Amino acid sequence: MATLLRAAGMRGLADEMRELGVPIEPLMAQLQIPLAALTEEELRISLQAYVQLLEIVSQRANCPDLGLRLAARQDITILGPLAIAMQHAETVGDALAVCARYLHTHSPGIRVSVHRDSPTAGETCLRMAFITPGWLPRRQAVEQSLADLFNFSSWIAQDRLPALRVSLPHAQLAATPRYVETFGRPAEFMAPHAEIVVPSEFLDRGLTQASAALHQMSLDYLQLAFLPGEQTVGERVEEVLRRALASTRGRRDIVAKLLDLHPRTLQRRLAAEGLRYQTILDTARREQAIHWLTESEVPLSQIAGMLGLADQAVLTRNCQRWFGRSPARVRAIGPY
């Protein structure tokens, strides 16, 4: 069961892909992203599928700065009601605090946190994190989101964010001038987190468009309409399989025990959510197969065991069903 993202988050992607000469519709179909997401921005799509889409397009179009390009095409209105609450806050810091608190209304899989006097006194760290499987490549999505955070903060302050440091948790993708153009300075790579460090005093700036009434009205709306609920049973099953697929072998009885549920109870609760255990398991295996086949040199026989499959022959049959090609071909040319 995928973590969701408002389709507004992919605004500008179709135009960018058109300019790059990569058709968007076939890739959306492969990743099961509805075509309606191109026009209906309130539609919820799979965050994981969107992250994969960016990686595929970046590779096919030889476009290492895809995430930065998309951020340049977007504005704060992609955040919907959250944008209104932010722009009518009293200070830049208040606006970022609202963003950190209510970003789940855009996607529960993307989080922003504000760390005052970190890493040193007088500095504030704006940190962004993706709550998606660690094995899923998400470099372009991370760069897009951090650039969005920079641009939205600058727009609210009506002044370019004075970044002291910009850090990204992966190897450098684009040429250094692209990061300077986006953030006003070179980025540091292979860092523990995706973050921007700014002078703390910048967050104390008052906002000229501040309106206490509009700010409170938008907060009331967010609180009523987007209260974060508890994890569903489907999300809990997905989390267990993501973390312990090899050790559980994907067995429903073991997963049920880890969730402190009887297997029949687990089955009934999934059915009530319109889900089937086998479908969640198959999705988890397919996604982890992509990682181990394309991001590692682990032997195929060992990958079968890591996916909870009986042997390499079963892995081969599954790869043919998932990707229409053998594990060796997936490793050589990719899954799509």
KEKE-3310 file (N, C-alpha, C; in steps of 0.2 Angstrom, whole numbers, plus 5000, padded with zeros to 4 digits):
npx = (5004:5004:5012:5005:5004:4999:4994:4997:5011:5018:5017:5021:5029:5025:5026:5040:5045:5040:5048:5060:5059:5053:5040:5027:5015:5016:5025:5019:5008:5015:5019:5008:5002:4988:4982:4974:4980:4988:4980:4971:4974:4972:4971:4976:4992:5003:5017:5029:5029:5030:5042:5050:5047:5053:5067:5068:5065:5075:5086:5083:5082:5094:5096:5102:5099:5085:5076:5079:5076:5062:5058:5060:5050:5039:5028:5023:5010:5007:5006:4993:4980:4989:4998:4992:4990:5004:5009:5002:5007:5015:5029:5044:5049:5038:5030:5037:5036:5023:5023:5031:5022:5011:5014:5010:4998:5000:5009:5011:5023:5034:5044:5047:5058:5063:5077:5083:5097:5106:5118:5126:5126:5115:5112:5101:5094:5086:5078:5074:5065:5063:5050:5052:5055:5072:5079:5075:5079:5080:5084:5082:5069:5072:5081:5072:5062:5070:5074:5062:5058:5068:5064:5051:5052:5060:5051:5040:5047:5050:5063:5078:5083:5096:5107:5118:5124:5121:5115:5116:5110:5116:5127:5135:5124:5121:5130:5141:5138:5124:5118:5122:5115:5102:5102:5110:5123:5136:5132:5134:5139:5134:5130:5123:5110:5096:5097:5096:5105:5103:5105:5099:5092:5086:5074:5066:5061:5047:5032:5026:5013:5006:4991:4982:4969:4966:4976:4973:4960:4964:4972:4963:4955:4964:4966:4954:4951:4962:4966:4979:4978:4979:4990:4985:4980:4985:4996:5004:5007:5014:5025:5031:5035:5043:5054:5057:5057:5065:5068:5055:5050:5040:5028:5012:5007:5018:5020:5007:5009:5019:5012:5004:4992:4979:4980:4968:4961:4969:4968:4954:4954:4962:4954:4943:4949:4949:4960:4972:4982:4991:4993:4999:5011:5017:5019:5029:5039:5042:5046:5058:5065:5068:5077:5088:5092:5096:5104:5114:5127:5123:5122:5111:5105:5105:5098:5085:5082:5083:5071:5062:5059:5058:5068:5081:5074:5061:5062:5066:5054:5045:5051:5049:5035:5033:5041:5043:5055:5071:5079:5093:5093:5086:5095:5105:5099:5089:5072:5062)
npy = (4994:5010:5025:5041:5055:5072:5075:5087:5089:5084:5094:5102:5092:5084:5094:5096:5083:5082:5092:5086:5075:5063:5052:5054:5046:5032:5028:5032:5023:5011:5012:5013:5025:5035:5043:5054:5062:5071:5082:5083:5090:5088:5074:5059:5051:5037:5040:5033:5028:5039:5044:5034:5036:5049:5045:5036:5044:5053:5045:5040:5051:5057:5067:5074:5084:5084:5085:5098:5105:5103:5109:5122:5125:5125:5132:5139:5136:5123:5117:5118:5121:5122:5131:5144:5145:5146:5158:5168:5168:5175:5177:5172:5161:5156:5152:5142:5133:5130:5123:5112:5106:5103:5097:5084:5085:5087:5076:5062:5056:5064:5075:5090:5098:5109:5116:5125:5134:5125:5118:5126:5139:5153:5148:5140:5125:5118:5104:5091:5076:5060:5048:5034:5018:5014:5007:5012:5021:5039:5051:5061:5066:5070:5081:5089:5092:5098:5109:5115:5118:5128:5138:5141:5146:5157:5164:5167:5175:5185:5187:5181:5166:5165:5155:5146:5134:5120:5104:5087:5070:5061:5056:5068:5074:5083:5096:5107:5122:5121:5119:5130:5140:5136:5136:5146:5144:5131:5114:5102:5085:5067:5068:5066:5071:5078:5095:5113:5126:5141:5158:5161:5173:5176:5169:5176:5187:5198:5195:5203:5200:5195:5189:5188:5183:5176:5167:5160:5155:5146:5137:5131:5125:5115:5108:5102:5096:5088:5079:5069:5052:5036:5022:5012:4994:4989:4997:4994:4981:4982:4989:4980:4970:4977:4979:4966:4956:4945:4938:4935:4928:4931:4925:4924:4921:4923:4937:4941:4938:4946:4958:4956:4950:4938:4927:4925:4936:4947:4944:4947:4961:4967:4964:4972:4984:4984:4976:4964:4951:4944:4953:4964:4958:4953:4966:4971:4962:4964:4977:4977:4968:4975:4984:4976:4970:4980:4989:4983:4970:4958:4940:4931:4919:4922:4933:4928:4922:4933:4939:4931:4920:4903:4898:4901:4899:4902:4915:4919:4916:4925:4937:4937:4938:4951:4960:4956:4950:4942:4939:4942:4950:4961:4966:4969:4979:4986:4987:4992)
npz = (5000:4995:5000:4999:4987:4983:4967:4962:4965:4954:4945:4930:4926:4914:4904:4904:4901:4888:4882:4883:4875:4879:4880:4892:4895:4893:4903:4914:4914:4915:4928:4935:4938:4937:4922:4924:4934:4928:4926:4936:4951:4964:4965:4972:4971:4970:4980:4979:4966:4959:4963:4957:4944:4941:4942:4931:4920:4921:4918:4905:4897:4899:4909:4921:4930:4932:4944:4949:4938:4938:4950:4947:4939:4947:4960:4976:4976:4974:4985:4990:5001:5012:5007:5008:5022:5026:5019:5025:5038:5052:5053:5044:5050:5057:5046:5041:5052:5051:5039:5042:5052:5045:5032:5029:5023:5010:5007:5017:5016:5015:5024:5033:5044:5057:5064:5076:5081:5076:5065:5073:5086:5081:5069:5058:5054:5040:5037:5026:5023:5016:5018:5013:5006:5010:5000:4988:4975:4975:4972:4962:4966:4979:4977:4969:4979:4990:4983:4980:4993:4996:4986:4989:5002:5000:4992:5001:5010:5002:4997:4993:5000:5011:5010:5020:5020:5009:5008:5002:5002:4993:4979:4969:4956:4945:4936:4945:4943:4941:4954:4960:4953:4957:4972:4976:4980:4980:4982:4995:4996:4998:5011:5028:5029:5019:5018:5022:5028:5037:5042:5058:5061:5049:5049:5058:5051:5047:5038:5025:5019:5029:5037:5051:5052:5040:5041:5053:5049:5038:5045:5053:5044:5039:5050:5052:5040:5037:5047:5053:5052:5061:5056:5044:5043:5031:5028:5039:5037:5025:5029:5038:5029:5021:5029:5034:5024:5020:5032:5036:5026:5019:5024:5029:5041:5050:5048:5053:5067:5071:5070:5080:5078:5074:5061:5053:5057:5053:5039:5038:5041:5032:5020:5023:5021:5007:5002:4998:5005:4998:4986:4992:4996:4984:4978:4986:4985:4971:4971:4979:4972:4960:4966:4971:4960:4951:4958:4965:4966:4971:4970:4959:4965:4978:4979:4977:4989:4998:4994:4999:4991:4984:4976:4963:4951:4954:4956:4943:4936:4942:4938:4925:4924:4931:4924:4911:4907:4910:4926:4924:4913:4917:4927:4918:4909:4915:4923:4914)
capx = (5000:5009:5012:5002:5006:4995:4996:5000:5018:5021:5016:5027:5033:5023:5030:5047:5046:5039:5054:5066:5057:5051:5033:5025:5009:5018:5028:5014:5004:5019:5020:5001:5000:4983:4983:4970:4985:4991:4975:4967:4980:4970:4971:4982:4995:5009:5024:5035:5029:5032:5050:5053:5046:5058:5073:5068:5065:5082:5091:5082:5083:5101:5095:5104:5096:5078:5073:5080:5072:5055:5057:5060:5043:5033:5027:5020:5003:5007:5004:4986:4978:4995:5002:4988:4992:5011:5010:4999:5010:5018:5036:5046:5050:5031:5028:5041:5034:5017:5025:5033:5017:5005:5016:5007:4992:5003:5011:5014:5030:5039:5043:5051:5059:5066:5081:5086:5104:5109:5123:5129:5122:5114:5111:5095:5094:5079:5079:5069:5066:5058:5049:5050:5060:5079:5083:5072:5082:5075:5089:5079:5064:5075:5083:5066:5059:5074:5074:5055:5058:5072:5061:5045:5054:5062:5045:5037:5051:5051:5070:5081:5085:5103:5109:5125:5126:5116:5118:5112:5112:5118:5133:5133:5121:5122:5136:5141:5134:5116:5116:5123:5110:5096:5103:5115:5129:5137:5130:5139:5135:5135:5129:5118:5103:5095:5095:5098:5107:5102:5105:5092:5089:5082:5067:5062:5058:5040:5029:5021:5007:5003:4985:4980:4962:4967:4981:4969:4955:4967:4974:4957:4953:4969:4965:4947:4950:4968:4969:4983:4975:4983:4992:4980:4983:4989:5002:5008:5009:5019:5031:5034:5038:5049:5060:5059:5055:5069:5067:5048:5049:5033:5023:5006:5006:5023:5018:5002:5011:5023:5008:5000:4985:4978:4980:4962:4960:4973:4964:4948:4955:4964:4948:4939:4952:4949:4966:4973:4989:4996:4995:5004:5017:5019:5022:5035:5044:5044:5050:5064:5069:5071:5083:5094:5095:5099:5108:5119:5129:5122:5121:5104:5102:5105:5092:5079:5081:5081:5064:5058:5057:5061:5075:5082:5069:5055:5064:5065:5047:5042:5053:5045:5028:5033:5045:5043:5062:5074:5083:5099:5091:5084:5101:5109:5096:5084:5066:5057)
capy = (5000:5015:5032:5045:5062:5076:5075:5094:5088:5083:5099:5104:5086:5083:5099:5095:5077:5084:5095:5081:5070:5056:5052:5052:5042:5025:5027:5032:5017:5006:5013:5013:5032:5037:5049:5060:5065:5077:5088:5084:5091:5085:5067:5056:5046:5034:5043:5028:5027:5046:5044:5030:5040:5054:5041:5033:5049:5056:5041:5039:5058:5059:5073:5073:5090:5084:5087:5105:5109:5103:5114:5129:5126:5125:5138:5137:5134:5116:5114:5119:5125:5124:5137:5149:5146:5148:5165:5173:5168:5182:5177:5166:5155:5153:5149:5135:5129:5127:5118:5106:5103:5101:5094:5078:5086:5086:5069:5060:5053:5070:5079:5095:5099:5116:5115:5131:5134:5119:5115:5130:5145:5158:5145:5136:5119:5116:5098:5088:5069:5056:5042:5029:5013:5016:5004:5015:5027:5044:5056:5067:5068:5073:5087:5093:5094:5103:5115:5118:5121:5134:5142:5143:5150:5163:5168:5169:5181:5190:5188:5174:5162:5166:5148:5145:5127:5115:5097:5082:5063:5056:5058:5074:5072:5088:5101:5112:5128:5120:5119:5137:5143:5135:5137:5152:5141:5124:5109:5097:5078:5061:5071:5062:5073:5084:5101:5120:5130:5148:5162:5161:5179:5177:5166:5181:5192:5198:5194:5209:5198:5192:5191:5184:5180:5171:5162:5155:5151:5141:5132:5128:5120:5110:5103:5098:5091:5083:5076:5063:5046:5030:5018:5006:4988:4988:5001:4991:4975:4984:4991:4974:4966:4981:4978:4960:4951:4939:4934:4932:4924:4934:4921:4928:4919:4926:4944:4942:4937:4952:4963:4954:4948:4931:4927:4926:4943:4950:4944:4951:4968:4969:4964:4978:4990:4983:4974:4957:4951:4942:4958:4968:4954:4953:4972:4972:4958:4967:4983:4975:4965:4981:4987:4971:4968:4986:4993:4979:4964:4952:4934:4930:4914:4925:4938:4924:4921:4939:4941:4925:4915:4896:4897:4906:4897:4905:4922:4920:4916:4931:4943:4937:4941:4958:4965:4953:4949:4938:4943:4944:4956:4967:4968:4972:4985:4989:4983:4995)
capz = (5000:4994:5003:4993:4986:4979:4960:4961:4966:4948:4941:4926:4923:4907:4899:4904:4897:4881:4879:4883:4870:4883:4881:4899:4896:4894:4909:4919:4914:4918:4936:4938:4939:4933:4918:4927:4938:4924:4926:4943:4955:4971:4965:4976:4968:4974:4980:4977:4959:4957:4964:4952:4937:4940:4941:4925:4915:4921:4915:4898:4894:4901:4912:4928:4934:4932:4950:4949:4933:4940:4955:4944:4935:4952:4965:4982:4976:4973:4992:4991:5007:5016:5005:5011:5029:5026:5016:5030:5044:5055:5051:5040:5055:5058:5040:5040:5057:5049:5034:5046:5055:5040:5026:5028:5019:5003:5007:5023:5015:5014:5030:5034:5051:5058:5070:5078:5084:5073:5069:5078:5088:5076:5063:5058:5049:5037:5035:5023:5023:5012:5022:5008:5007:5009:4994:4983:4973:4976:4971:4959:4970:4985:4974:4968:4986:4993:4979:4981:5000:4995:4982:4993:5008:4997:4989:5007:5013:4996:4997:4992:5006:5012:5012:5022:5017:5006:5009:4999:5005:4988:4975:4964:4949:4940:4936:4950:4942:4942:4961:4962:4950:4961:4979:4977:4982:4978:4987:4998:4994:5003:5018:5032:5027:5014:5022:5020:5034:5035:5048:5062:5061:5043:5051:5062:5047:5047:5032:5023:5017:5034:5039:5056:5051:5035:5044:5057:5045:5034:5050:5055:5038:5038:5056:5051:5034:5036:5053:5051:5055:5062:5051:5042:5043:5025:5029:5044:5033:5020:5033:5040:5023:5018:5034:5036:5019:5020:5038:5037:5020:5016:5027:5032:5049:5054:5048:5058:5073:5072:5071:5086:5076:5072:5053:5050:5059:5048:5032:5038:5041:5025:5016:5025:5017:5000:5000:4998:5008:4992:4982:4995:4996:4977:4976:4990:4981:4965:4972:4981:4966:4956:4970:4972:4953:4948:4963:4969:4963:4974:4966:4958:4969:4985:4979:4978:4996:5001:4993:5002:4986:4986:4973:4957:4946:4955:4954:4935:4934:4944:4934:4918:4925:4933:4919:4904:4905:4915:4931:4921:4908:4922:4929:4912:4905:4919:4923:4910)
cpx = (5004:5007:5010:5005:5001:4998:4999:5008:5021:5020:5022:5031:5032:5026:5037:5049:5045:5045:5060:5065:5056:5044:5031:5020:5011:5021:5023:5010:5008:5019:5013:4999:4994:4984:4980:4975:4988:4986:4972:4973:4978:4970:4977:4985:5001:5015:5029:5035:5031:5040:5053:5052:5051:5065:5073:5068:5072:5087:5090:5083:5090:5101:5096:5101:5089:5074:5073:5076:5064:5053:5056:5053:5037:5033:5024:5013:5002:5005:4997:4984:4984:4998:4998:4990:4999:5012:5007:5001:5013:5025:5038:5047:5043:5028:5031:5038:5027:5018:5027:5027:5012:5007:5013:5001:4994:5005:5014:5021:5035:5038:5049:5052:5064:5070:5085:5093:5107:5111:5126:5124:5121:5113:5105:5095:5087:5081:5073:5071:5061:5057:5047:5056:5067:5082:5080:5076:5078:5079:5085:5073:5066:5077:5077:5063:5063:5074:5067:5055:5062:5067:5054:5047:5056:5056:5041:5040:5052:5058:5073:5084:5093:5106:5117:5128:5120:5119:5113:5114:5115:5124:5130:5130:5122:5128:5135:5137:5126:5114:5117:5118:5103:5097:5107:5121:5130:5134:5135:5135:5138:5134:5124:5111:5102:5093:5099:5099:5107:5103:5099:5089:5084:5074:5063:5059:5050:5038:5024:5014:5003:4996:4983:4974:4963:4971:4977:4964:4958:4970:4968:4954:4958:4968:4959:4948:4956:4971:4973:4980:4981:4985:4987:4984:4987:4995:5006:5011:5015:5025:5035:5038:5043:5055:5062:5057:5059:5068:5060:5046:5042:5027:5018:5006:5012:5022:5013:5004:5015:5018:5003:4993:4985:4978:4974:4959:4963:4970:4958:4949:4958:4958:4944:4942:4952:4956:4967:4981:4993:4998:5000:5011:5021:5022:5028:5041:5047:5048:5057:5068:5072:5078:5089:5097:5098:5104:5113:5121:5128:5120:5113:5101:5101:5099:5086:5077:5080:5074:5059:5055:5061:5068:5075:5077:5063:5056:5063:5058:5043:5044:5050:5038:5028:5036:5045:5050:5065:5077:5089:5098:5089:5090:5105:5106:5091:5077:5061:5060)
cpy = (5006:5022:5036:5052:5065:5076:5082:5094:5087:5088:5101:5098:5084:5088:5098:5089:5078:5087:5091:5075:5063:5056:5050:5047:5034:5023:5027:5026:5011:5006:5014:5020:5034:5043:5055:5064:5071:5083:5089:5084:5088:5077:5065:5050:5043:5038:5039:5028:5034:5046:5040:5033:5045:5050:5039:5038:5052:5052:5041:5046:5060:5066:5073:5079:5090:5087:5095:5108:5109:5108:5121:5130:5126:5131:5135:5134:5127:5113:5115:5123:5127:5130:5144:5151:5148:5156:5170:5172:5175:5182:5172:5160:5152:5150:5142:5130:5126:5122:5112:5102:5100:5098:5088:5079:5086:5079:5067:5057:5058:5074:5084:5097:5105:5115:5121:5130:5127:5120:5119:5136:5150:5155:5141:5131:5118:5110:5094:5080:5065:5049:5037:5024:5015:5013:5007:5021:5033:5051:5062:5070:5072:5080:5092:5096:5099:5109:5119:5121:5128:5139:5145:5147:5157:5167:5171:5175:5186:5192:5182:5172:5163:5159:5148:5139:5124:5108:5092:5075:5058:5059:5064:5071:5077:5092:5106:5119:5127:5121:5127:5141:5142:5137:5144:5150:5134:5120:5105:5090:5073:5063:5066:5064:5078:5090:5107:5123:5137:5152:5162:5167:5180:5174:5171:5187:5192:5197:5199:5207:5195:5194:5186:5180:5175:5165:5157:5151:5145:5135:5128:5123:5114:5105:5099:5093:5086:5081:5070:5057:5041:5026:5013:5000:4986:4991:4997:4984:4977:4986:4985:4970:4970:4980:4971:4954:4945:4935:4931:4927:4926:4930:4925:4927:4923:4934:4946:4942:4943:4958:4962:4953:4941:4932:4928:4934:4948:4950:4948:4959:4971:4969:4970:4984:4989:4980:4966:4956:4949:4948:4963:4965:4954:4960:4973:4968:4961:4973:4982:4971:4970:4983:4982:4970:4974:4990:4989:4973:4958:4946:4933:4925:4917:4930:4934:4923:4927:4941:4935:4920:4908:4896:4902:4905:4901:4913:4924:4920:4923:4937:4943:4940:4948:4962:4962:4951:4945:4942:4946:4950:4962:4970:4972:4979:4988:4985:4986:4996)
cpz = (5000:4998:4997:4993:4982:4972:4958:4962:4960:4943:4937:4923:4916:4902:4899:4900:4890:4878:4879:4878:4873:4884:4889:4900:4897:4900:4915:4920:4917:4926:4939:4941:4935:4928:4920:4931:4934:4924:4932:4948:4962:4971:4969:4972:4972:4974:4978:4969:4956:4957:4958:4945:4936:4939:4934:4919:4915:4918:4907:4894:4895:4904:4919:4933:4934:4938:4950:4944:4935:4945:4952:4940:4940:4956:4971:4982:4975:4980:4994:4997:5012:5014:5008:5018:5030:5024:5021:5037:5046:5053:5047:5044:5056:5052:5039:5046:5055:5043:5037:5049:5050:5033:5024:5024:5012:5002:5014:5022:5014:5020:5030:5042:5052:5064:5071:5082:5082:5066:5074:5080:5082:5070:5064:5053:5047:5034:5032:5022:5019:5017:5017:5009:5005:5003:4988:4981:4972:4975:4968:4963:4976:4982:4972:4974:4989:4989:4980:4988:5000:4992:4986:4999:5005:4995:4995:5010:5008:4996:4996:4998:5006:5014:5014:5020:5014:5006:5006:5001:4999:4984:4971:4958:4944:4941:4942:4949:4942:4949:4963:4959:4955:4968:4981:4979:4980:4984:4989:4997:4999:5010:5022:5030:5021:5018:5019:5027:5032:5042:5052:5061:5055:5045:5055:5058:5047:5040:5030:5021:5023:5036:5045:5055:5046:5037:5048:5053:5041:5039:5052:5050:5038:5044:5055:5046:5033:5042:5051:5055:5057:5056:5050:5043:5037:5025:5034:5041:5029:5024:5035:5034:5020:5022:5035:5031:5019:5026:5039:5031:5017:5019:5030:5039:5053:5054:5053:5065:5075:5073:5077:5084:5074:5064:5050:5051:5054:5041:5032:5037:5035:5020:5017:5022:5010:4998:5001:5001:5002:4988:4985:4995:4989:4976:4980:4987:4975:4966:4974:4976:4962:4960:4969:4965:4950:4952:4967:4964:4966:4969:4965:4963:4976:4985:4980:4985:5000:5000:4995:4997:4987:4982:4967:4952:4947:4954:4947:4933:4936:4940:4927:4919:4927:4927:4912:4902:4911:4920:4928:4916:4912:4924:4924:4909:4909:4918:4917:4903)
residu = (MET:ALA:THR:LEU:LEU:ARG:ALA:ALA:GLY:MET:ARG:GLY:LEU:ALA:ASP:GLU:MET:ARG:GLU:LEU:GLY:VAL:PRO:ILE:GLU:PRO:LEU:MET:ALA:GLN:LEU:GLN:ILE:PRO:LEU:ALA:ALA:LEU:THR:GLU:GLU:GLU:LEU:ARG:ILE:SER:LEU:GLN:ALA:TYR:VAL:GLN:LEU:LEU:GLU:ILE:VAL:SER:GLN:ARG:ALA:ASN:CYS:PRO:ASP:LEU:GLY:LEU:ARG:LEU:ALA:ALA:ARG:GLN:ASP:ILE:THR:ILE:LEU:GLY:PRO:LEU:ALA:ILE:ALA:MET:GLN:HIS:ALA:GLU:THR:VAL:GLY:ASP:ALA:LEU:ALA:VAL:CYS:ALA:ARG:TYR:LEU:HIS:THR:HIS:SER:PRO:GLY:ILE:ARG:VAL:SER:VAL:HIS:ARG:ASP:SER:PRO:THR:ALA:GLY:GLU:THR:CYS:LEU:ARG:MET:ALA:PHE:ILE:THR:PRO:GLY:TRP:LEU:PRO:ARG:ARG:GLN:ALA:VAL:GLU:GLN:SER:LEU:ALA:ASP:LEU:PHE:ASN:PHE:SER:SER:TRP:ILE:ALA:GLN:ASP:ARG:LEU:PRO:ALA:LEU:ARG:VAL:SER:LEU:PRO:HIS:ALA:GLN:LEU:ALA:ALA:THR:PRO:ARG:TYR:VAL:GLU:THR:PHE:GLY:ARG:PRO:ALA:GLU:PHE:MET:ALA:PRO:HIS:ALA:GLU:ILE:VAL:VAL:PRO:SER:GLU:PHE:LEU:ASP:ARG:GLY:LEU:THR:GLN:ALA:SER:ALA:ALA:LEU:HIS:GLN:MET:SER:LEU:ASP:TYR:LEU:GLN:LEU:ALA:PHE:LEU:PRO:GLY:GLU:GLN:THR:VAL:GLY:GLU:ARG:VAL:GLU:GLU:VAL:LEU:ARG:ARG:ALA:LEU:ALA:SER:THR:ARG:GLY:ARG:ARG:ASP:ILE:VAL:ALA:LYS:LEU:LEU:ASP:LEU:HIS:PRO:ARG:THR:LEU:GLN:ARG:ARG:LEU:ALA:ALA:GLU:GLY:LEU:ARG:TYR:GLN:THR:ILE:LEU:ASP:THR:ALA:ARG:ARG:GLU:GLN:ALA:ILE:HIS:TRP:LEU:THR:GLU:SER:GLU:VAL:PRO:LEU:SER:GLN:ILE:ALA:GLY:MET:LEU:GLY:LEU:ALA:ASP:GLN:ALA:VAL:LEU:THR:ARG:ASN:CYS:GLN:ARG:TRP:PHE:GLY:ARG:SER:PRO:ALA:ARG:VAL:ARG:ALA:ILE:GLY:PRO:TYR)
# end
